[in-house]
Amino acid sequence: MRGPILFAIMAALIVLVGESQSWNTALNIVNMGLISAIMALGVNMQWGYAGLFNIGVMGFVALGGLGCVLVSMPPTGEAWAAGGARVLLALAVGAGAIGAAILTWRKMPRGRLRGAAVAVVLIAGFLLFRYLFDPAVEAIEAVNPAQTGYLGGLGLPVIVAWPVGGLLAAGAAWIVGKTALGLRSDYLAIATLGIAEIIIAVLKNEDWLDRGVKNVIGVPRPVPYEIDLQQSASFVDWMQRWGFDPVVGSSIVVKLAYAGLFLAVLLILIWLMEMALKSPWGRMMRAIRDNETAAEAMGKNVTRRHLQIFILGSAVCGLAGAMMTTLDGQLTPGAYQPLRFTFLIWVMVIVGGSGSNWGSALGGMMIWFFWVEAEPIGKAMMDLITYPMADGSWLKGHLLDSVQHMRLLAMGLVLLLALRFAPRGLLPGR
Amino acid sequence: MDLLNAIVAVLNYVFIPAASYGAQLALGALGVTLIYGILRFSNFAHGDTMAFGAMVTILVTWGLQAAGVSLGPLPTALLALPFGIAATILLVLLTDRAVYRFYRRQKAAPVVFVIASMGVMFVLNGIVRFIIGVNDQNFSDGERFIISARTFKTMTGLNEALVLKTSQALTLVTAGIAVALLFWFLNRTRTGKSMRAYSDNEDLALLSGINPERVVIYTWMIVAALATTAGVLYGLDKSFKPFTYFQLLLPIFASAIVGGLGNPLGAIAGGFLIAFSEIGVVYAWKKVLGYLAPEGWEPDGLVQLLSTDYKFAVSFAILIIVLLFKPTGLFKGKSV
C-alpha cells in the first residue's frame, strides 16, 4: 500500500507546482524527473542487485549524450573528406596496438623480455597513432570551425541514438569492469571515478568528435517543434476549441509528448527488470548479493555475473544520458558535474530504496523535485532569516548570494539521515 | 653548455613542480591510507576535508593580514595553519561522532561507510561553498621567489633559468617535517604503536587492552592535521578553489592504492610516482630535446605525450596497470 500512496503524494506535489508556479515548470520537473528515475534504475541494478559501487555515473550519462550527437546530427561531408578516414584508421591503429600488447603479454613466456616487448609494442603503436591522428584532427577542425569543425553524425532519427548511447556506455563499462571487478569494492569505485573524469575530458577536448566546449546545438527532436505547431491551422483550431492559448499550449503539448516517451521507456525498463528478477537469473543475482561465498561454492561465476550486471546498469545510465541530451537539444560537455550527475543519483537510490525498482524510480522523481524546488524554498527561508538584518549589510548580501549552495548541504544531510534512519529506503526491496 | 641548459630546463619545468606536487599528494594520500588502515574504509570526503582546512586557514590568514601581522618573507598562512588544523580536528571528530561511530558500533560493511563518507562530502562541499564561495582565492604573501629567473641567469650565464618559488620549497620542507613527525609518532610513542597494532590485527589489539575509540580519535586528529597541511600547501602553490580539491581525490586515491592502501610508506612513494608521471607526460619536451639533439635534428612538434587536460588519465592509467598486475600495491598493502 505504501507505494501507491507515495506515488500519489509525488503526483500531488507536481500538481501543486503546476498550479502555484506554472505548468511549464511542473512538466520540466516531470521530464527530468523521469530521466533521473531511469538513471537511478541503472545505479540500482548495480548497487541493489549486486552491491557494486559505481561512482562514475556522470561518465556513462555523458557517453549517452555523445551517442545522440554521433547518431542524429547530419554528417559534415567536407570534414569527412578532409580527414575522416585517417582519424578512423588512427583509432583502429591505437586499438590494434593495445590488442597486440595484450596478445604479446599472453603469448610470450614470463621474463624481462616479455615486459620489454610489450613496452615496445605500446610505444611504437602510440607514435604511429599520433602520426596518423594529429594531422587528421587539424584538418577536420579547420573545416568551418564556427559552425561545424567536427565530423558530425550519421543523420539518423534521434530515437535510434538512445540504444546507441546505452551501447557506448556499456563499452566503457566493460573496460572498467574487466580490470576492477573481482578486486575490493573500493577499487571499482575509484576506477569508475577515474573513467568518468576521463570521458568528460575527452568530450571537452576532442573537438573533431563533438566540438568540445563549443557545444553541439540543435540535436534533432523526436517530437514536433513548438513553432511548427503554432503555424499549423488544425493545431491552433484544436487549442482554441479547448480554450487554450496556442503559444502556451504548444509548449505544453511538446513537453507532454516528451513525458509520454520517457514514461514509456521507464515503464518498459521496470517491467523488464521485474521479469528478470523473478527469473532464475534474478534468483542467482540475489543469491550472489546475499552471500558471495556460498554462491561461488554452488558453482556460480561471481565475477562474470558482476561484470554482466555492471555493464547492464551502465547501459541504462547511458540510455538515460541520451534521452537527457535529446530533451536538452544540445550536448554541453562543460555542464557535466559529478555532484549533480553521480552523487545526486546515489542520493536518489539510497532514499528511494536500494534493491527496489519502484523505489529507485520514486527516489529519482522525488529527489529531483526537491533539487529543483530547493532553490525557491531555500530562498524563501533565507529571506526570512535575513529579514531582521539591515539592508545592504555584508552578511545579508553574502547569505542571500549563497542560497544556491545550500542544496548541496541539504542533499548531503538527506543522504546521511536516510542511510542512518531508513537504510532500506522509502520503498524497500525484497 | 647545451647539456647544462637541458638539465636546468628539466629541473625547472619537471623536477621542482613534480616534487612539490608529489609532496602535496603524499600528504593527502597519507590521510587516506591512515583512515583505511584504522577505520577500514575509503574516505571520499578527504578532498573536501582538505578544502575545509584550507578555507579556515585562509580566513584566519586574511584576519592576520588585516591586523598587520606577517612572517616577513614567509607566507602568513603558516601562522594561520595551526588554527586551520584545530578547526579541522573539531570538524572530523564531530563527523565521526555524528556519522561514522554509529556504523562502527553496528560493524557495518565497508561500503556503507563509503556511502556515508559521500554524504559527508556533500555536506562539507556545501559548507565550504557557502562560506567562501566557488571562486579562486589568493592568500599567499611574503617573498614569491627564493631563486628568481633573472638572478639565476646572471649568476650562471645560462639561457635557461631555474626558478624556485617559496611555496615549492616550503611544501617540501613542511611535508618532510610532517612525515618525520608522523613516523616518529607511529614508531616511537605508545599511542602510535597501539594504532599500528590496531591496524594490523583488530581482535588481538582489543585483547591486549587497547581502547579502540581512543585509537580512532587519534587517527582522525592526525588525518585532520595532514589534510589541512596538504590543502594549505596546495592552495599556496597553485590557488584555492573548492572544486579542484574534489578533483584531487582521484590522484590522491591513485597514490594511496599504487603504494598499497594502509601502508604509509607506500602512500608517500605513490604520491611522488603519480606526480612525476603526470607532469612528465603532459610536459612539452621540445625545448629539452632541442638542446640535446644534434644540429638539424631538433623536433618540430611540441613532443608532448598528452595534452594537459588529460592529466587525470595518467593517474588513472597507472592505477589500472597496478590493479591489473599487483592489486595490493607496490608496497604490501591491506586487502579486506
Interface residues (C-beta under 8 A of the other chain):
Chain A: G51 F53 I55 F126 D134 T179 A180 L183 R184 S185 D186 Y187 A189 I190 A191 L193 G194 I195 E197 I198 A201 K204 N205 P338 L339 F343 W346 V347 I350 D401 S402 H405 M406 R407 L408 L409 A410 M411 G412 L413 L415 L416 L419 R420 P423
Chain B: F41 S42 F44 V99 F102 P110 V111 V112 V114 I115 A116 M118 G119 V120 M121 F122 V123 L124 N125 G126 I127 R129 F130 I131 G133 V134 F246 Q247 L249 L250 F253 A254 I257 L261 G301 L305 S307 D309 Y310 F312 A313 S315 F316 L319 I320 L323 L324 P327 S335 V336
